Amino acid sequence: MAAINAGIDEKLFAYLLHSTQDAPFYQLLGIKLIRLGPGLSEFEVTTEEKHCNPLGLLHGGLIMSIADAVMGNAIRSTGITGVTVDISVSIMASVSYGSVLRATGKVRRAGKTMIFAEAEVWCKDRLVGQAKGTFFNQGPIRH
């Protein structure tokens, strides 16, 4: 499935698409960009056995990682580089491997130094995680 540009500058979209596809951590986890729009992003990952904890359930770190990714890329979709300062994640349900997680991130407020974002992580029609993040504004993306 090709990622969708939902209204950002084409040059910025191409840069972000390339950078997310080449990110080693995203490759390790299997996280893929689905959609970018002004101040929003959407990613998904098909969960595998490698994503599980010793109980055979999805490790919460994957939910946290995809939530951080969608919030950070929602910020990047505005042309700003943001670095995570603080993140709070609530995991609301267990997930078995083989499921697809889809996460959406939104910028809630972008100030001169700090940016606030939120994320939701879904498995089918079930909300399995929510996150809020604070990011340091490092200025414009150079692409």
C-alpha positions in Angstrom: 0.0 0.0 0.0 1.4 3.4 -1.0 1.4 6.1 1.6 -1.1 8.9 1.1 -0.3 12.6 1.0 -3.4 14.2 2.7 -2.4 17.8 2.0 1.2 18.7 2.8 3.9 20.1 0.4 4.9 17.4 -2.1 8.6 17.9 -1.5 8.2 17.6 2.2 6.0 14.5 1.8 8.6 12.9 -0.4 11.4 13.6 2.1 9.3 12.3 5.0 8.3 9.2 3.1 11.9 8.4 2.3 13.2 9.1 5.8 10.5 6.9 7.4 11.1 4.0 5.0 14.9 4.2 5.7 14.7 4.6 9.5 16.5 1.6 11.0 14.2 1.5 14.1 11.1 1.5 12.0 12.5 -1.2 9.8 13.4 -3.3 12.9 9.8 -3.0 14.2 8.1 -3.2 10.8 6.4 0.2 11.2 5.1 1.7 8.0 3.8 5.1 7.0 0.2 5.1 5.8 -0.8 8.8 5.7 0.5 12.3 6.3 -1.5 15.5 6.5 -1.0 18.9 8.1 -0.3 18.2 11.7 -1.3 14.5 11.5 0.2 11.1 10.6 -0.9 7.5 10.5 1.3 4.4 10.7 0.7 0.7 11.0 2.5 -2.5 11.9 1.6 -6.1 11.5 2.5 -7.7 14.8 4.8 -10.7 14.8 6.0 -13.2 17.5 9.2 -11.0 17.8 7.0 -8.2 19.2 5.8 -10.4 22.1 6.7 -10.4 25.8 7.3 -13.7 27.7 3.5 -14.1 28.2 3.1 -14.3 24.4 1.2 -11.0 24.3 2.3 -7.9 22.4 4.9 -6.0 24.3 3.7 -2.6 25.4 7.0 -1.1 24.0 5.7 -1.6 20.5 2.5 0.4 21.3 4.7 3.1 22.8 7.1 3.1 19.8 4.3 3.5 17.2 2.6 6.2 19.3 5.9 8.1 19.5 6.4 7.7 15.7 3.0 9.0 14.8 3.3 12.0 17.1 6.8 12.9 15.9 5.8 12.6 12.3 2.6 14.6 12.8 5.0 17.3 13.9 7.4 16.8 11.0 4.4 17.1 8.6 4.3 20.8 9.6 7.9 21.2 8.5 9.2 21.3 12.1 11.8 18.9 13.6 10.6 17.8 17.1 12.5 15.7 19.6 10.6 13.7 22.3 11.0 15.2 25.7 8.3 13.4 27.6 5.7 10.7 26.6 2.9 9.2 28.6 1.3 6.0 27.3 -1.8 4.1 28.5 -2.1 0.6 27.3 -5.8 -0.3 27.5 -6.0 -3.9 26.1 -3.8 -6.8 25.3 -3.0 -7.7 21.7 -2.1 -11.1 20.2 0.5 -11.3 17.5 -0.7 -11.5 13.9 -2.9 -8.5 14.5 -2.5 -5.1 12.7 -2.0 -2.0 14.8 -2.9 1.3 13.3 -1.9 4.5 15.0 -2.8 8.1 14.4 -1.0 11.1 15.8 -2.1 14.8 15.9 -0.3 18.0 16.9 -2.4 19.7 19.6 -0.3 22.8 20.1 3.0 24.0 18.6 4.8 26.7 20.4 8.2 28.3 19.9 10.0 25.8 22.0 7.6 23.1 23.0 5.1 21.1 20.9 2.3 18.9 22.3 0.8 15.9 20.5 -1.5 13.0 21.1 -1.8 9.5 19.6 -4.3 6.7 19.5 -3.4 3.1 18.7 -6.1 0.8 17.4 -6.4 -3.0 16.7 -9.3 -3.4 14.4 -12.2 -1.4 16.1 -10.6 -1.6 19.6 -8.6 1.2 21.1 -5.6 -0.4 22.7 -3.4 2.6 23.5 -3.4 6.3 24.0 -0.4 8.7 24.4 0.4 12.3 25.0 3.8 13.7 24.2 5.8 16.8 24.7 8.5 17.6 22.0 11.3 20.1 21.8 11.0 22.3 18.7 14.4 22.1 17.0 13.3 24.3 14.1 12.5 23.8 10.5 13.3 20.5 8.7 16.1 21.0 6.1 15.2 18.9 3.1 
